[in-house]
């Protein structure tokens, strides 16, 4: 497995299966992941830290997940190419 670099705005969406990972220790609770991909991410009620709802989202959500990766100010959200 290789770790994909963060997507850039306007970058083409790659085909293939991906796994999404989050680092809760790195998360600052900004909520940009939830804003971009609410089907994949949520936040804990008590502190806003990211919760991963779907570590292997369907292909049609890939663009939204890539947007979440780019928007995350702490770099806590990653995509891992399978």
N, C-alpha and C positions, 0 to 999 in steps of 0.2 A: 504494500500500500504506500502511496505517496500523498503528502499533504499538498493540497492545491493552494496557491497564493490567493489572496483576496481578489475578488473580481473588480474590475473597473467599470464605472458607469459607461454604458453603451457597449460593453464587451459582449461578444456572441455567447449564447448559452451553449455549453458543451453537452453532448449526449452522453449517456452512460449512467450507471448506478453510483450514487454517492451516499456517504454517511455523514451526518451532521454531528459535531461534538460541541460541547460548551464547557467552559472552565468557570465554575461558580465562584472560585476563589478570586478570579480576575474580574468578574462582573461588577460593574458599578451601579447597576439598576436603572440605567437610562431608558430602557424599554423600547429601543429602536428595533430590536429583533421582533418583538410582538407587533409593533406597528407595521412592519414589512411582511411578516409571515405568521399571522395569528394561528394558523392551522398547525404550525410546527413548534412555536414557542409560547410560553406563558411566563408569569412572574409570581414569586412567592408573595403572599399577602403581607407578611410581617416586615419584609425588607426590600422587596422589589427585585430580588436576585432571580436570574433567568432559570426557567424550568424547560427542559426539552421534552416536548410532547410526542414527537415523531422523529427518531434518529435516522430513519430511512424514508424520507418523504417521496411521494410520487413525482415523476418527471415533470409534470405540469407545474409543480411548485418550485422547481429549481431556480428560476429567475428571481422569485421572491426571496428565497433563501440566500442567494448571492447578494441581493440588495441588503439583506439583514447583516451579512458578513461585512460588507463595506460600511454600513451605517454604525456598526458597533464601535463606540468610542474607546473601549478598553481592549478590543481584540479578543474577547471571550468566546466568540462564535467562530467556528471553523468548518470547512468542508473537507472531507477526506475522500479522495477518489478511490473507488474499488477496482 
